[in-house]
Amino acid sequence: MWVVIFYSEGLSALLLNNSLSSNRWIKFIRESWVIFLLWVSGVFLLMSFRVFYLFNFKEKVSYDLTVGQLLDALATGFKFDSSAAGVCLAIPFLLNCFLQPLRLDNWVRRARNMIGLIYLSVFVLLGICGITYISEYGTQYNYLMLEGLYDDQQAILSTVIQQYKPWGSLLSIGILLSCVVVWTRFVDKRSYRLLINICPKSRIKQAVISILVFVMFVCAARGSFDSRPASRKWSAVTTDPFVNNLVINPFRSFFYAIQDYGELNQLTTSSTNPYLADKHEVDDALLNNETRSMGPLIQKPSRIFYIVMESFDSWPLQDKYRDLALTENFHRLKAKGIYVEQALPAASSTMNSLSSLVTGIPFSGINMSRLTSKAHTYSLIHLMEGQGYTSQFFYGGLLSWQTVGDFMSRHGVDHIYSAANAGGKGSAGVWGVDDGQLFDLVSQSVPENSFNLIMTTSYHGPFNLDLSASDYPWKNGDYPAQFQLMGDEVLSANTLGHLWYSDQMMGQFVDNMQRKYPDALFIITGDHYSRRYFHAKPNLYELTHVPILLLGQGVSPKLSNRTIASHMDITATIMDLIARPNTSFSSFGHSLVGSEAPENVFGYKTIRDTERVWKQGDGEQFYSYQVNLKLGAQNVEQQVPILEYQTYMAAAWQLLMGSPTPH
């Protein structure tokens, strides 16, 4: 509204001031035309990036996408592009309205030149960098971008350089920025004589044109002539999540990422529960989390090894990939213990999942690396120490990453080891030591009655381990015939080699420790799904799941018949296996060896039952996938258990933040 008021005042001054010469009007029209050309330039630039993304990442686009849906996506994307360009040019436009009548056209021109150059340059930078971001995360900018502020930034930079070799991107940035400079100068220097010659002399016509200019600019900045402006909640216009993600341009995605990150951080300071669950339901949920151990079901192990493997997800364990022989050690070990292939991770990033595994509190959007949980009855570390174990943490990287060293110390871990304790760097030399070096360090530092949490790093970009001397079978990329038929879209042999290496080192370590400590208990899982899949169109199951495996003396597959699980089930399972009888503890999960099997399990923005998996998109919509194909298609429209999910997350938030929920 204030824009309309100010514009009306400026327009009145422009049209009614008797001293205003026709030259003022001509300069106003000329400046408006230049701003229009800059707007067109921005829209063209953003749309070009969108089309390039669709072409460059075409393997991520579903075969079911229709031409009509694609056109809807481009049309909706145009609205976002128009809005982004319009908002960026709002200041030059308003200055043109207000300063032209005051004969300050030089100020208008300077401001427009500067802002036009900056805004087009920003579009170029975000658009080019978005190529690398999509390559890594499969999506445009999101809140994980800012989580990198607490990451090992030198390692991130090294990963980008070594894995993606961004020299072409840097060259493209240089070329496009040069084009931006040339273009902004060109539109500024043009005389636009044809435009000047057709300018009307009549004050009435000038008023009508000025109003049209204003209306058109407002519509451009809103991105729509409709009653509702371009908004993220209306962007999912196709059935393809990847294409829906590209509807919003890199500029808007960047600011949505900042907004989302800010909202997530506000969760730590909010006085009310953001999940809006009823207080009594949350209280009941927390009360139901209180339980007692049913064991011990096995003889107390002298040592416990809890291995959290970087990006180790469930897709390589499926039968259809068995001939690739990437995870043979895990396949061999899973036959001996409790194994759940269909398990949801606590989060989609390492630190958030690791935090949940340590604290026992599900990730609800709050980065726990900077917080200290006081809910000791949920804490895996406190529960293990209560059973007489010394707690140890081994990390293949540096403890400064995500302040993980401080986090573990605050949560009571007795001894903390990192890459610095294993020589500093491995052959890859980016994120820390190789998994083999890390497991060697663990082997040398496991006293009796120790609980050892191990976080690996090798299956992570830039994937530059030297595998030439290893037994990795696909060094040359000569996959078996059935996989070669998938074409050029399959994952590179080098990347898969790091998955193979990670599995090899884990298997060797477990074998060595079992020979040395026959009564040891092992828990093996992945921190999150890897975001890398053998083929370009993974289904929703492959995009969301990690495995869970427990093995040791007395741990038999017969102890559990669970087919679905989550990270939150692991602590309860350990307690039932080893804890003294009737030991009290609390858990958001359900023991895999208990008789009670939940109807649903939850991860962050992910829901799973025995038939389907649901994943929440950028907005409020949940996408679903029918995992149990034997049931047919009758359950396609099955209702999403959102209320249970909201209560689950509300309870996690309240437990961590200690704030009351709204009535």
C-alpha positions, 0 to 999 in steps of 0.5 A: 500500500505504501508503494501505491501512495508514494507512487501516486504522490510522485506521479502527481508531481510528475504530471501536475508540476507546471514547471515540468518540461516535456524533457522530464517526461521523456526521461521518465519514459526512457528510464522506464524502458531501460528498467524494462529491458533489465527486467527482461534480461533477468527473466531471460537469464533465470529461465535459461538456467532453468532450461539448462538444469532440466537438460543437464539433469534430465536423468533425474526427470521422471519418464511419466512427466508430460509435455503439458506438465513441463509447460506448466512448470515453465509457466509457473517458473516464469512467474517466479522469475518475473517476481525476482527481477521485479523486486530487484529493480524496485528501487530504480523504478521508485527512484525514477518515479520520485526523482525525475520530477526533481530533476535528479535524473543523474541519480536515477541513472547511477542507481539503476546502473549499479543495481542492474549490474549487481542484480544480474551478476547475482543471478549469474553467480547463483545460477552457475553455482546451482549446477554444483549444488544440484549435482551434490544434493539433487535439489536447489539451494536449501537450508543445508547450504548454511549448515556448512557454516559449521562444517569443515569449510576447507574440506568443503572447498577441497571437495568441490575442487577435486570432485567437481573440477569447477573450472568450466563453471568459473570460466562460465561465470567470467564470460557471463559476468563480462556479458552482464557488464557489456549489456548494462552499458549497452542499454544505458548508452542507447538513445531510444529515438523511436521510443521518444518519437512516439511518446504522446504529448497529451497530459491525459495520455501521459497519465494513462501510460504512467498508470499502466507502467505502474500496474505492469511493474506491480504485476511483474514484481508479484509475478502474477496478474492473479489475486495471489502472487508467486509463492512456494506453496503453489510451485508443485505444479507437476507430479515430478518432485525434481521438476517442481524443485526447479520451478523456483529459480536459484535466486528465490531458492537461495533466499528461501534457504536463508528463510528456512534456516532462520526458521529452523534456528528460531525453533531454538528460541521459540516459546511455543511448539512449532508443530502445534500439537495438543499439549496433552497429546505431547505429554502422553507421548512423552509418558509413553516413551518411558519404559523398562528393559526386558533383558538382558537377552544376551550375556553382557558384551565386554565391548560394544562397537556402534559403527555409523557409516558415512552415506551408507544407505539401503539401495546397494543392499537390494537383490537387483544390485547384488551382482555389483558385489559392492557390499558383500561384507555387509551381506555376509554379516547380516545373515548372522544378526538382527537386520532391518533393511527398511529403516528411516534415518533420523535426518538427511545430514550427518551431524543431525543424524549423529546427534539424534543417535547420541541424545535419543531425541529425534531431529525435529529441525533443530541443529543439536550440535550447539545444544546440550540435551538434559534428557539423560533417560534418553541419552545413549551415552548415559544409558551405556555408562549406567551399565558400566561402560566407558564411552568413546567416540572415534571420528575419521575427520577433525573434531572442529567439524560441526563442533562435534568434539564439543558436542560429544564432550558436553554429552558425557563421552569419556574419550574422544578421538579424531583424524589427528589421533590417526596421523592427521590425513589419509590418502584422500587428504580432505575429510580426514583419515581413510576408514582403514586408518580409523578402524586401526585406531579403534582397534588400538584403543578399546579397553574392556567394558567400553562403548565405542561410537565410530563415525566413518568418512571415506564414502564421501566426496571428492572420492579420490581414494587410490583404489588402483592396488585394491581388489575392487572389481570395477576399476575400469567401469566394466559393469556386468552386462545387465547394468551396462544396459542402463546406459551412461546414466549410471554412477561412476565406477570410482564413486562406487569404489568408495562404497566398496572400500567402506564396506571392505574396511568395516567387514575386516574390522568386525572380523578382527574384533570378533576374533579378538573379542568373541563376546563383542556386540556390533551395531552398524547403520548409515548416517543418512541416505547417500544422495548417490544412486546407481541409476538416475531415477531412484524410487522413493524407497531408495531415496530415504532408507538406511540399514540397521544391523546388530550382531554378536554372541546370542544375537540371532535373526530369530530375536526379531521379525521387524520389517521396518524401523528407524534410527530411534529404535536402536537405543531401545534394542541395545537396552533390551539386549544388554541392560540389567532387568527392569532398567528404566529408560526412555525412547522414542523408538521401539525395541527390535527384539520386543513384541510390540511393532509400531504401525508407523516409524518416523524420520525428519519429514519422512513416514513409513509403514509396512506398505508405504513410505511418505516424504514431505516435499518443499511445501506441506505435500507428502509424496508417497511410494508403495514399497510392498508391491504385493498388495497391489494398487488399492492403497495408493490413496492411503491417508498419510498419518500426519497427526501422529508425525506432528505429535512425534515431532512436537514431543521431540521439540518439547523434550529438547527445548523444555518449553510448554506447548500451546493449549 
